Amino acid sequence: MAIDGKTLRRSFDNFLDRRAAHILSAFASDTELVLAHLDCDDKSNEIPAVQALLGTLGLTSALVTVDAMHCQKKRSSKLPQAALT
C-alpha cells in the first residue's frame, strides 16, 4: 500500500483567507484500488494525518510506503503494536 499527500491546485482562497486543501490518499498497488482519502487539518501537517489514517485502516501484514517526511524516530502510540513491526 502506498500513501501520498497532494495539495489540490487552485483550492486556496486569499480573499477568504483559506489555505490550499491537502488530501492524503491510501492506494493498494496490487489491486490498483484507492482505499481511503483523508483531508489534512489546516493547522497541522501530513505526519499525524498519515498515522491516523493507518490506525483507521486496520491493516495486518501489509507493506506501507510513504515519503521520506515520515521517517520519524518517535512512532505514534495510536497504532497497534502489530502495525509498527
N, CA, C and O atoms as CSV, one atom per row, in Angstrom:
chain,resi,resn,atom,element,x,y,z
A,1,MET,N,N,0.835,-1.162,0.000
A,1,MET,CA,C,0.000,0.000,0.000
A,1,MET,C,C,0.885,1.232,0.000
A,1,MET,O,O,1.909,1.268,0.682
A,2,ALA,N,N,0.503,2.210,-0.741
A,2,ALA,CA,C,1.226,3.478,-0.814
A,2,ALA,C,C,0.343,4.589,-0.277
A,2,ALA,O,O,-0.857,4.633,-0.547
A,3,ILE,N,N,0.949,5.483,0.484
A,3,ILE,CA,C,0.225,6.650,0.996
A,3,ILE,C,C,0.965,7.884,0.519
A,3,ILE,O,O,2.182,7.990,0.664
A,4,ASP,N,N,0.213,8.818,-0.052
A,4,ASP,CA,C,0.827,10.042,-0.537
A,4,ASP,C,C,-0.147,11.192,-0.355
A,4,ASP,O,O,-1.361,11.019,-0.460
A,5,GLY,N,N,0.392,12.351,-0.083
A,5,GLY,CA,C,-0.411,13.558,0.075
A,5,GLY,C,C,-0.227,14.491,-1.095
A,5,GLY,O,O,0.867,14.606,-1.646
A,6,LYS,N,N,-1.281,15.146,-1.465
A,6,LYS,CA,C,-1.242,16.108,-2.568
A,6,LYS,C,C,-2.014,17.363,-2.174
A,6,LYS,O,O,-3.049,17.295,-1.512
A,7,THR,N,N,-1.489,18.499,-2.593
A,7,THR,CA,C,-2.204,19.760,-2.427
A,7,THR,C,C,-3.014,19.996,-3.680
A,7,THR,O,O,-2.491,19.913,-4.791
A,8,LEU,N,N,-4.290,20.291,-3.504
A,8,LEU,CA,C,-5.188,20.482,-4.643
A,8,LEU,C,C,-4.971,21.860,-5.274
A,8,LEU,O,O,-5.050,22.883,-4.593
A,9,ARG,N,N,-4.704,21.873,-6.556
A,9,ARG,CA,C,-4.467,23.124,-7.262
A,9,ARG,C,C,-5.705,24.011,-7.222
A,9,ARG,O,O,-6.840,23.544,-7.312
A,10,ARG,N,N,-5.448,25.280,-7.086
A,10,ARG,CA,C,-6.489,26.318,-7.099
A,10,ARG,C,C,-7.543,26.130,-6.002
A,10,ARG,O,O,-8.669,26.605,-6.144
A,11,SER,N,N,-7.193,25.449,-4.921
A,11,SER,CA,C,-8.159,25.260,-3.829
A,11,SER,C,C,-8.007,26.321,-2.744
A,11,SER,O,O,-8.769,26.323,-1.777
A,12,PHE,N,N,-7.044,27.215,-2.886
A,12,PHE,CA,C,-6.868,28.283,-1.904
A,12,PHE,C,C,-7.781,29.458,-2.249
A,12,PHE,O,O,-8.253,29.583,-3.379
A,13,ASP,N,N,-8.018,30.303,-1.271
A,13,ASP,CA,C,-8.822,31.494,-1.483
A,13,ASP,C,C,-8.235,32.604,-0.626
A,13,ASP,O,O,-8.492,32.667,0.576
A,14,ASN,N,N,-7.444,33.483,-1.242
A,14,ASN,CA,C,-6.817,34.567,-0.496
A,14,ASN,C,C,-7.849,35.546,0.059
A,14,ASN,O,O,-7.644,36.125,1.125
A,15,PHE,N,N,-8.939,35.730,-0.647
A,15,PHE,CA,C,-9.972,36.665,-0.201
A,15,PHE,C,C,-10.607,36.194,1.107
A,15,PHE,O,O,-10.858,37.004,2.000
A,16,LEU,N,N,-10.867,34.892,1.227
A,16,LEU,CA,C,-11.462,34.331,2.441
A,16,LEU,C,C,-10.416,33.784,3.406
A,16,LEU,O,O,-10.767,33.156,4.405
A,17,ASP,N,N,-9.139,34.015,3.121
A,17,ASP,CA,C,-8.020,33.564,3.955
A,17,ASP,C,C,-8.061,32.053,4.177
A,17,ASP,O,O,-7.905,31.574,5.300
A,18,ARG,N,N,-8.273,31.308,3.083
A,18,ARG,CA,C,-8.313,29.848,3.146
A,18,ARG,C,C,-7.081,29.286,2.468
A,18,ARG,O,O,-6.778,29.620,1.322
A,19,ARG,N,N,-6.366,28.419,3.196
A,19,ARG,CA,C,-5.195,27.762,2.630
A,19,ARG,C,C,-5.629,26.696,1.625
A,19,ARG,O,O,-6.789,26.284,1.598
A,20,ALA,N,N,-4.698,26.269,0.818
A,20,ALA,CA,C,-4.988,25.226,-0.162
A,20,ALA,C,C,-5.295,23.912,0.543
A,20,ALA,O,O,-4.686,23.595,1.566
A,21,ALA,N,N,-6.224,23.157,0.007
A,21,ALA,CA,C,-6.620,21.871,0.598
A,21,ALA,C,C,-5.523,20.835,0.363
A,21,ALA,O,O,-4.931,20.771,-0.715
A,22,HIS,N,N,-5.267,20.036,1.377
A,22,HIS,CA,C,-4.249,18.986,1.291
A,22,HIS,C,C,-4.927,17.647,1.592
A,22,HIS,O,O,-5.505,17.479,2.666
A,23,ILE,N,N,-4.864,16.705,0.667
A,23,ILE,CA,C,-5.554,15.422,0.767
A,23,ILE,C,C,-4.538,14.285,0.795
A,23,ILE,O,O,-3.573,14.283,0.032
A,24,LEU,N,N,-4.764,13.323,1.680
A,24,LEU,CA,C,-3.971,12.095,1.713
A,24,LEU,C,C,-4.751,10.991,1.033
A,24,LEU,O,O,-5.969,10.899,1.183
A,25,SER,N,N,-4.054,10.153,0.286
A,25,SER,CA,C,-4.678,9.005,-0.361
A,25,SER,C,C,-3.916,7.740,-0.008
A,25,SER,O,O,-2.685,7.717,-0.030
A,26,ALA,N,N,-4.658,6.687,0.316
A,26,ALA,CA,C,-4.081,5.363,0.546
A,26,ALA,C,C,-4.452,4.514,-0.660
A,26,ALA,O,O,-5.628,4.367,-0.995
A,27,PHE,N,N,-3.432,3.957,-1.309
A,27,PHE,CA,C,-3.607,3.252,-2.573
A,27,PHE,C,C,-3.057,1.839,-2.467
A,27,PHE,O,O,-1.889,1.654,-2.124
A,28,ALA,N,N,-3.885,0.840,-2.757
A,28,ALA,CA,C,-3.436,-0.557,-2.781
A,28,ALA,C,C,-2.855,-0.822,-4.164
A,28,ALA,O,O,-3.595,-0.955,-5.139
A,29,SER,N,N,-1.542,-0.899,-4.244
A,29,SER,CA,C,-0.892,-1.015,-5.550
A,29,SER,C,C,-1.121,-2.368,-6.218
A,29,SER,O,O,-1.112,-2.455,-7.446
A,30,ASP,N,N,-1.325,-3.414,-5.437
A,30,ASP,CA,C,-1.533,-4.730,-6.046
A,30,ASP,C,C,-2.887,-4.852,-6.741
A,30,ASP,O,O,-3.001,-5.542,-7.754
A,31,THR,N,N,-3.914,-4.188,-6.208
A,31,THR,CA,C,-5.250,-4.251,-6.809
A,31,THR,C,C,-5.636,-2.969,-7.533
A,31,THR,O,O,-6.724,-2.876,-8.100
A,32,GLU,N,N,-4.734,-1.967,-7.514
A,32,GLU,CA,C,-4.988,-0.673,-8.142
A,32,GLU,C,C,-6.285,-0.051,-7.632
A,32,GLU,O,O,-7.130,0.391,-8.411
A,33,LEU,N,N,-6.421,-0.027,-6.307
A,33,LEU,CA,C,-7.638,0.445,-5.664
A,33,LEU,C,C,-7.298,1.522,-4.637
A,33,LEU,O,O,-6.388,1.348,-3.827
A,34,VAL,N,N,-8.030,2.631,-4.673
A,34,VAL,CA,C,-7.873,3.665,-3.657
A,34,VAL,C,C,-8.663,3.222,-2.432
A,34,VAL,O,O,-9.879,3.040,-2.499
A,35,LEU,N,N,-7.964,3.049,-1.311
A,35,LEU,CA,C,-8.596,2.552,-0.098
A,35,LEU,C,C,-9.245,3.654,0.725
A,35,LEU,O,O,-10.300,3.445,1.323
A,36,ALA,N,N,-8.619,4.828,0.758
A,36,ALA,CA,C,-9.156,5.897,1.601
A,36,ALA,C,C,-8.575,7.236,1.176
A,36,ALA,O,O,-7.490,7.315,0.601
A,37,HIS,N,N,-9.325,8.278,1.475
A,37,HIS,CA,C,-8.866,9.660,1.348
A,37,HIS,C,C,-9.049,10.305,2.709
A,37,HIS,O,O,-9.978,9.969,3.444
A,38,LEU,N,N,-8.165,11.231,3.042
A,38,LEU,CA,C,-8.275,11.946,4.313
A,38,LEU,C,C,-7.858,13.389,4.081
A,38,LEU,O,O,-6.800,13.653,3.509
A,39,ASP,N,N,-8.686,14.313,4.523
A,39,ASP,CA,C,-8.386,15.730,4.417
A,39,ASP,C,C,-7.509,16.124,5.602
A,39,ASP,O,O,-7.884,15.905,6.754
A,40,CYS,N,N,-6.346,16.703,5.325
A,40,CYS,CA,C,-5.446,17.140,6.402
A,40,CYS,C,C,-5.987,18.423,7.026
A,40,CYS,O,O,-6.523,19.287,6.333
A,41,ASP,N,N,-5.840,18.532,8.327
A,41,ASP,CA,C,-6.280,19.710,9.061
A,41,ASP,C,C,-5.431,20.914,8.663
A,41,ASP,O,O,-4.228,20.779,8.440
A,42,ASP,N,N,-6.051,22.088,8.571
A,42,ASP,CA,C,-5.336,23.305,8.198
A,42,ASP,C,C,-4.236,23.666,9.183
A,42,ASP,O,O,-3.217,24.231,8.787
A,43,LYS,N,N,-4.421,23.354,10.445
A,43,LYS,CA,C,-3.472,23.744,11.484
A,43,LYS,C,C,-2.406,22.682,11.736
A,43,LYS,O,O,-1.575,22.851,12.628
A,44,SER,N,N,-2.411,21.610,10.985
A,44,SER,CA,C,-1.487,20.507,11.218
A,44,SER,C,C,-0.686,20.233,9.951
A,44,SER,O,O,-0.705,21.022,9.006
A,45,ASN,N,N,0.017,19.103,9.946
A,45,ASN,CA,C,0.732,18.695,8.748
A,45,ASN,C,C,0.369,17.254,8.422
A,45,ASN,O,O,-0.537,16.678,9.025
A,46,GLU,N,N,1.074,16.686,7.478
A,46,GLU,CA,C,0.739,15.365,6.956
A,46,GLU,C,C,1.103,14.219,7.904
A,46,GLU,O,O,0.485,13.157,7.837
A,47,ILE,N,N,2.081,14.405,8.774
A,47,ILE,CA,C,2.576,13.307,9.608
A,47,ILE,C,C,1.502,12.744,10.542
A,47,ILE,O,O,1.281,11.533,10.513
A,48,PRO,N,N,0.822,13.546,11.367
A,48,PRO,CA,C,-0.223,12.955,12.220
A,48,PRO,C,C,-1.418,12.440,11.419
A,48,PRO,O,O,-2.098,11.511,11.854
A,49,ALA,N,N,-1.678,13.031,10.261
A,49,ALA,CA,C,-2.795,12.569,9.435
A,49,ALA,C,C,-2.517,11.173,8.881
A,49,ALA,O,O,-3.428,10.347,8.824
A,50,VAL,N,N,-1.276,10.891,8.472
A,50,VAL,CA,C,-0.925,9.562,7.982
A,50,VAL,C,C,-1.046,8.539,9.102
A,50,VAL,O,O,-1.553,7.439,8.883
A,51,GLN,N,N,-0.589,8.889,10.296
A,51,GLN,CA,C,-0.682,7.974,11.428
A,51,GLN,C,C,-2.134,7.681,11.784
A,51,GLN,O,O,-2.470,6.549,12.132
A,52,ALA,N,N,-2.993,8.685,11.703
A,52,ALA,CA,C,-4.421,8.475,11.963
A,52,ALA,C,C,-5.045,7.603,10.874
A,52,ALA,O,O,-5.866,6.733,11.165
A,53,LEU,N,N,-4.658,7.836,9.631
A,53,LEU,CA,C,-5.178,7.046,8.514
A,53,LEU,C,C,-4.774,5.583,8.646
A,53,LEU,O,O,-5.596,4.695,8.420
A,54,LEU,N,N,-3.526,5.320,9.008
A,54,LEU,CA,C,-3.071,3.939,9.202
A,54,LEU,C,C,-3.829,3.260,10.338
A,54,LEU,O,O,-4.138,2.071,10.255
A,55,GLY,N,N,-4.125,4.004,11.388
A,55,GLY,CA,C,-4.867,3.440,12.511
A,55,GLY,C,C,-6.290,3.059,12.149
A,55,GLY,O,O,-6.819,2.085,12.684
A,56,THR,N,N,-6.921,3.805,11.254
A,56,THR,CA,C,-8.310,3.517,10.886
A,56,THR,C,C,-8.431,2.404,9.854
A,56,THR,O,O,-9.484,1.775,9.752
A,57,LEU,N,N,-7.370,2.149,9.083
A,57,LEU,CA,C,-7.454,1.118,8.046
A,57,LEU,C,C,-7.405,-0.295,8.605
A,57,LEU,O,O,-7.884,-1.223,7.953
A,58,GLY,N,N,-6.842,-0.486,9.786
A,58,GLY,CA,C,-6.808,-1.813,10.398
A,58,GLY,C,C,-6.013,-2.822,9.595
A,58,GLY,O,O,-6.471,-3.946,9.390
A,59,LEU,N,N,-4.857,-2.450,9.146
A,59,LEU,CA,C,-4.032,-3.325,8.312
A,59,LEU,C,C,-3.310,-4.377,9.144
A,59,LEU,O,O,-2.905,-4.123,10.279
A,60,THR,N,N,-3.158,-5.556,8.562
A,60,THR,CA,C,-2.321,-6.597,9.152
A,60,THR,C,C,-1.442,-7.163,8.051
A,60,THR,O,O,-1.909,-7.401,6.937
A,61,SER,N,N,-0.198,-7.373,8.355
A,61,SER,CA,C,0.765,-7.938,7.400
A,61,SER,C,C,0.788,-7.169,6.088
A,61,SER,O,O,0.675,-7.758,5.013
A,62,ALA,N,N,0.932,-5.866,6.178
A,62,ALA,CA,C,0.955,-5.032,4.979
A,62,ALA,C,C,2.249,-4.242,4.919
A,62,ALA,O,O,2.762,-3.794,5.945
A,63,LEU,N,N,2.771,-4.074,3.724
A,63,LEU,CA,C,3.919,-3.232,3.488
A,63,LEU,C,C,3.394,-1.872,3.065
A,63,LEU,O,O,2.630,-1.764,2.106
A,64,VAL,N,N,3.804,-0.834,3.782
A,64,VAL,CA,C,3.311,0.512,3.529
A,64,VAL,C,C,4.482,1.382,3.111
A,64,VAL,O,O,5.520,1.385,3.773
A,65,THR,N,N,4.326,2.123,2.018
A,65,THR,CA,C,5.343,3.069,1.592
A,65,THR,C,C,4.824,4.481,1.770
A,65,THR,O,O,3.668,4.777,1.467
A,66,VAL,N,N,5.700,5.359,2.269
A,66,VAL,CA,C,5.381,6.765,2.466
A,66,VAL,C,C,6.608,7.589,2.069
A,66,VAL,O,O,7.674,7.036,1.799
A,67,ASP,N,N,6.450,8.898,2.035
A,67,ASP,CA,C,7.545,9.805,1.703
A,67,ASP,C,C,8.599,9.805,2.808
A,67,ASP,O,O,8.371,9.292,3.904
A,68,ALA,N,N,9.746,10.385,2.503
A,68,ALA,CA,C,10.830,10.495,3.485
A,68,ALA,C,C,10.431,11.369,4.672
A,68,ALA,O,O,11.035,11.264,5.739
A,69,MET,N,N,9.432,12.224,4.506
A,69,MET,CA,C,8.945,13.072,5.593
A,69,MET,C,C,8.491,12.243,6.794
A,69,MET,O,O,8.510,12.728,7.925
A,70,HIS,N,N,8.091,11.017,6.555
A,70,HIS,CA,C,7.524,10.176,7.603
A,70,HIS,C,C,8.553,9.286,8.293
A,70,HIS,O,O,8.185,8.399,9.063
A,71,CYS,N,N,9.816,9.509,8.029
A,71,CYS,CA,C,10.887,8.748,8.694
A,71,CYS,C,C,11.221,9.428,10.015
A,71,CYS,O,O,12.286,10.028,10.164
A,72,GLN,N,N,10.311,9.331,10.964
A,72,GLN,CA,C,10.456,9.958,12.267
A,72,GLN,C,C,10.934,8.931,13.278
A,72,GLN,O,O,10.613,7.749,13.159
A,73,LYS,N,N,11.693,9.365,14.266
A,73,LYS,CA,C,12.158,8.452,15.306
A,73,LYS,C,C,11.036,8.098,16.272
A,73,LYS,O,O,10.961,6.965,16.749
A,74,LYS,N,N,10.166,9.054,16.564
A,74,LYS,CA,C,9.075,8.828,17.505
A,74,LYS,C,C,7.871,8.279,16.752
A,74,LYS,O,O,7.355,8.929,15.843
A,75,ARG,N,N,7.426,7.096,17.125
A,75,ARG,CA,C,6.263,6.484,16.479
A,75,ARG,C,C,4.996,6.849,17.221
A,75,ARG,O,O,5.026,7.209,18.398
A,76,SER,N,N,3.892,6.751,16.521
A,76,SER,CA,C,2.608,7.083,17.106
A,76,SER,C,C,2.168,5.999,18.082
A,76,SER,O,O,2.329,4.807,17.821
A,77,SER,N,N,1.614,6.427,19.202
A,77,SER,CA,C,1.068,5.459,20.155
A,77,SER,C,C,-0.347,5.057,19.782
A,77,SER,O,O,-0.933,4.192,20.433
A,78,LYS,N,N,-0.909,5.669,18.745
A,78,LYS,CA,C,-2.268,5.367,18.307
A,78,LYS,C,C,-2.356,4.083,17.489
A,78,LYS,O,O,-3.425,3.486,17.366
A,79,LEU,N,N,-1.213,3.665,16.930
A,79,LEU,CA,C,-1.197,2.465,16.099
A,79,LEU,C,C,-1.060,1.216,16.951
A,79,LEU,O,O,-0.372,1.244,17.972
A,80,PRO,N,N,-1.702,0.110,16.554
A,80,PRO,CA,C,-1.494,-1.141,17.260
A,80,PRO,C,C,-0.060,-1.612,17.089
A,80,PRO,O,O,0.571,-1.308,16.076
A,81,GLN,N,N,0.460,-2.338,18.049
A,81,GLN,CA,C,1.851,-2.775,18.025
A,81,GLN,C,C,2.159,-3.600,16.777
A,81,GLN,O,O,3.270,-3.509,16.255
A,82,ALA,N,N,1.223,-4.395,16.285
A,82,ALA,CA,C,1.438,-5.223,15.095
A,82,ALA,C,C,1.692,-4.344,13.872
A,82,ALA,O,O,2.432,-4.746,12.974
A,83,ALA,N,N,1.101,-3.168,13.819
A,83,ALA,CA,C,1.280,-2.290,12.662
A,83,ALA,C,C,2.648,-1.619,12.675
A,83,ALA,O,O,3.087,-1.111,11.643
A,84,LEU,N,N,3.331,-1.602,13.811
A,84,LEU,CA,C,4.616,-0.938,13.924
A,84,LEU,C,C,5.778,-1.830,13.568
A,84,LEU,O,O,6.907,-1.349,13.474
A,85,THR,N,N,5.545,-3.116,13.365
A,85,THR,CA,C,6.655,-4.020,13.062
A,85,THR,C,C,6.716,-4.336,11.593
A,85,THR,O,O,7.591,-5.085,11.158
